[in-house]
Amino acid sequence: MIAKTTIKRISPMLSVADMEITTSFYCEVLLFDIVLASPNYTIVGRDGMSVHLHGPTPEDIMHDIRGHVEIYIEVDDIETLWEHVKSYNGRFRIRDLFDRDYGMTEFHIADPDDCLVFIGQVTQPKS
């Protein structure tokens, strides 16, 4: 039997066209903090989790990945984050808060590089 190591964290790595614009999105809209910043590699984090951004990625590569990358972020108070994020409707492609048949309440937002970010929380019982 092969011994298993413990996974401590999984961090998505996203290609970006413009580091400043994408970093600003994750910090301003989704309320991440900058953990590490350089012209070609930035890590944004929140609550012990992180998203790694690398680039700038050439346009021919961005063309191939735009609309084909998705990440899922589970939160514990989706309503509070939704109240903040919905004010960006019109600036970013956003799907309003809704309940999924698999027991999650979600909203979706596309980042500046057209990575679809799913934000979800286990659906709370209706009182």
Steps between C-alpha positions, in 0.01 A plus 500: 500500500626848415517743790289812442603849592248747636375761255519833680357725232409505134559832328381567147756656266345735247657647188432872473533751219562799728630435852389837641143475369448141614661557840274801550194286419582235759583760765227757432211277395563172685683662795826304483827649627830501317729238653784531251530734204737515209456608139461140381362313800259608771333306778176631646366342814216502743424289808801275443411428136673640193472554127822523301507732200771471237563704189474713310404214274528554124169575324506184286509287815238716676276458195514122544426498874244782531165355596651157574622549857279483808572506872266437793525690827285384789414761764308505827299822450412529134237771556756748637743442213212511249390842631849630422553323166163584344600867492748403225223380268558672167877506548529122510286213374302387805232236558278595792472300819300177450451154652642192325332159504815351656452695823711812444403864476723677248578801293748511214729776382748506213839653579673735252657199323161325467573243769160413645507523879226305675429621854294256703364408840303200617135603457351603830156365593218747431331612821 
